[in-house]
Every structure is written in structure tokens, then in C-alpha cells.
Amino acid sequence: MFYNSTRNSGVKVSSAEAITQGISVEGGLFVPEEIPALTLDEIKAVGEMKYADRAAFVFSKYLTDFTDAEIHYCTDNAYSAKNFETENIAEIAHLFDGTYMLELWHGPTCAFKDMALQILPYFLTTSAKKINLDKKIVILVATSGDTGKAALEGFRDVEGTSILVFYPEDGVSPMQKRQMKTQEGENVGVCAIKGNFDDCQNGVKAIFTDSDVKSALDAKGMIFSSANSINWGRLVPQIVYYVSSYAELVKDEEIALGDKINIVVPTGNFGNILAAYYAKKMGVPVNKLICASNINNVLTDFINTGVYDRNRQFYATVSPSMDILISSNLERLLYIMTDRNDSVINEWFGKLASEGKYEVSDDVKSQLSDEFWAGFCDDEQTKATIHSIYEKYSYTCDTHTAVAVKVYNDYKTATGDMTKTVIASTASPYKFSAAVLEALENGRSDIDEYSKVDRIAELSDIPVPSALADLKNKPERFNDVIDKSEQKDYVLKTLGIR
Ligand SMILES: *Cc1c(COP(=O)(O)O)cnc(C)c1O
């Protein structure tokens, strides 16, 4: 299996090269040249395996330049009891009849990003070895809150790597900020940007593709890579849990082999839902992919009209990890939907860069409406949803997951579709305790973040994740705040180049 770039189909690299480079030289994203197919029997067999082996099975289809031993080295280290608080790694909770919560937040940082970022360092160091890359790998991350912490935990003290994370100063939850400021490890750095997530991400993308920076790094024996979901090594682990959850539902006799399910994903950068799309194209029987947004609803409009327009107000919401106006992974979807037409992708994404807007072809519009359904909700509706599912089902969900539940309810009302449905539950409610507690009992703004955690623990049956409980006693190590124009200098200075 080789990988092409969405902006140059002539690029052809191995998975090890795609993973170490992160993004292609001309700015395109790496995409496997074809989507491998699974038979229903293969999917069923996945249900008999433990999670690490399920992952290894899916990876064997995509990372064909890795040996079995290399793949198992990665999966066994990443998906073990030392990193996840549940033996099954991803848990399925029954919310109500025919609706299942796929809990992806039992890892060390309590959000679904751990599913990919626990394994990415193993992919990356294994890939570097395979292509004889004798350089220190520098990971630059732009984060809307969860990726940064998950990447820091994944890469901390991993030999041959260092990691630098940028987050929007006022765009993350207090718990997320505290998680990052207290990060341990000798090879880590964290810095706040006066700006929003898109500013952080644009800065990082510009530094990645800056040839001066690249050659300065090269001279120092370093190379950049990315832990954002533009890296294929981030995306492929996310395909696993959709295959896995389907197999699990078959095994538990909740569905029959071959029955279709819907998948609902609270979406920001379009990485998680794109992984669900890949799972569908591999052969997992999926009816609709339901794309749930908060009021930064650029994707809702796009899926419903075919016009992507980022020229709009940016809102800070109670679901900050979805506060994004440029969803990078959409580029991969459109590349597939245009039959890998790199020139049209260059045209559209060129327009996005210059005018902030593009419109896809009629053919792509009709594929979008066949495969996807999209909706959004505001903060009040998000909190009302947390409240009502707590009241009705004694289940406490976080603000991002609540957006998915609300949009799913809207989908059912609009379509009457009663197909069984998996909702991606992307974070622990404790990670967004202020908003969750406000939703559960209207207020309590008088108490600190940790008391809010304790109060949620009294109300719900979900135990407080130890990683969050331990934060209370950790010293803050990183307090830098810079202007977005200073990002490049900051990187060079931190790496000892300038
Ligand atoms: C990152 C994140 C999302 C959005 O996922 P994308 O892959 O960026 O679409 C949703 N919920 C939570 C909790 C997240 O951390």
C-alpha cells in the first residue's frame, strides 16, 4: 500500500514515510492509494480478539511496509492496561434502546485523542527506524485542548523525539489548561497563543512548510513531524474503533452480522468522522454518518449546501475541542469523492486560503448527502441535553458528546430513521466539569474546578479518572503566552536554533 498526496497524486510514499513526514511537501495530506476491503466474516472475527489485536488486524491492511512484529510492538505497548483504565480500551455503554455510546475516553488524558496518540509515538519511532532516519523528530502541535495533552502524554520522554504544543489562551477549559501547564517530561514544551485554534493551526502549518525553518532544523539534525490529525498515523488508529464497535455489537447480539448502523460523531477537524467514513468504505455496514457540530457550524452548512465558507464569526463554546472553522481532514474526503482529482483539490483549497470559501461540484454534493447527515446545536441545547440524559438514563456525558446526542435526536425527528446507532463519546464529563455541573444542577460557579469534579462524582456513577484527580497536586511548569506573530521565533528559540 502506498500513499498519495491530496495535492499531488504523483507523490507515492510508504506508510513509514507518510507518518514521519506528517504532511506532504506541497501542503497536501497523505491518503492511502486505495481503501482495503474487509469481508463480513473478517469483521465478525475481529469481535473475538482483544483490542490490541483488533488494531493490529486493521493496521496490517494499511501499514503494509510494517512487519507483523513491528505492528504488534506498537499495538501491545499502546493498548495495554498501563495506559487505559478499562481492559476493553474502548467501552460500549447502552444509552437507550438501539443507541450505544462508544466511550473513547478511558485513556490517560480522558479524551478520544488518546486512542490515536498513545500509539502514534510507536508508529513514528518505528517508521523513522524503517526509513533509516537518523534525526531527532520534533513534534509541533496546534491544539483546541485535547490533542495537545494527549500528544504530550504520548510523546513524553520518548527517545529521539521532542514535542512543542501551542494552544489558544482563552480557548480551552480550565482543566485542559491545567493538564498542559503541569505536563511532566524532559522533552516537552507548552505555550499559549493570543488567538483562537485556527491561529494556532495556521501558525504550525506555516512553520511546517517554511523552507528556511526546515533547512535550519536539518542542519541541527532535526526534522518536524505532526501529531495533529493531518498525520495519517493519527487517523488510522481511529478507524479501528469503528470496526471494533461493530464487531462488538454483533458479538453481543445487539445486531446481526450485515445489519446497518448509523454513526454519530461530534466533529471539529473532521478527523474522527473521516475515520468512520473509512470504516464504512472498508465494509463496515453503515447507513448514515451523522456529523454533529456546535454553533461553529461551518460543516453543517457545507454538508447541506456544498459551499464551505469560513468567513463567519468564531465562537468560543462549552465544547471547545470543536471550535474550529477550518476542518483540515475534509480535504481527504473530497480527494476520495472527486476520484483523487488533485487539481480540483488544489483549486478548492487554494480558494479556501485566498477567499475563505469554495463550492464543490454537483457530483460531490450528491455524495455528501448520500453518506452524511449534518446538524448543530448551541450551548444552551448542549447543556439541556446533558441534563435530560442524566435525568432519563442516569448517564453523565460531556459537552462534546452531548452535541452528538442532540443532533442525533434531531436526525431521528427529521427522518424517522430507527436504525441502531453508535454515538462517539469523545471525552470524560470530568474534563469539562464546569459546564457539565452547570447542566446537571444549574450553577455552582462558586466552587473551584476540583470541587466541581467531586460534586459530579457524587451525582454520577462514573469514577473520577485518576489522571484528573492527580492534577490537583502537580506544579505548573509552563506559563508562556505569546502573540501569534511570534510563533515561528518561539519554535526556533525553543529548539536552540536562534
Ligand atoms: C478533538 C475532539 C473532537 C473533534 O474531533 P475531530 O476529529 O477534530 O473532528 C470532539 N470531541 C472531543 C472531546 C475532542 O477532543
The ligand as an SDF file (V2000), in Angstrom:
LIG
                    3D

 15 15  0  0  0  0  0  0  0  0999 V2000
  -10.9310   16.6170   19.1080 C   0  0  0  0  0  0  0  0  0  0  0  0
  -12.2540   16.4240   19.7180 C   0  0  0  0  0  0  0  0  0  0  0  0
  -13.4170   16.4210   18.9380 C   0  0  0  0  0  0  0  0  0  0  0  0
  -13.4010   16.6720   17.4450 C   0  0  0  0  0  0  0  0  0  0  0  0
  -12.7760   15.6300   16.7440 O   0  0  0  0  0  0  0  0  0  0  0  0
  -12.2660   15.8720   15.2460 P   0  0  0  0  0  0  0  0  0  0  0  0
  -11.5380   14.6270   14.9010 O   0  0  0  0  0  0  0  0  0  0  0  0
  -11.3480   17.0590   15.3160 O   0  0  0  0  0  0  0  0  0  0  0  0
  -13.4430   16.1240   14.4120 O   0  0  0  0  0  0  0  0  0  0  0  0
  -14.6200   16.1600   19.5740 C   0  0  0  0  0  0  0  0  0  0  0  0
  -14.6910   15.9530   20.9100 N   0  0  0  0  0  0  0  0  0  0  0  0
  -13.5880   15.9690   21.6880 C   0  0  0  0  0  0  0  0  0  0  0  0
  -13.7320   15.7630   23.1530 C   0  0  0  0  0  0  0  0  0  0  0  0
  -12.3350   16.1990   21.1270 C   0  0  0  0  0  0  0  0  0  0  0  0
  -11.2530   16.2040   21.9100 O   0  0  0  0  0  0  0  0  0  0  0  0
  1  2  1  0
  2  3  1  0
  2 14  2  0
  3  4  1  0
  3 10  2  0
  4  5  1  0
  5  6  1  0
  6  7  2  0
  6  8  1  0
  6  9  1  0
 10 11  1  0
 11 12  2  0
 12 13  1  0
 12 14  1  0
 14 15  1  0
M  END
$$$$
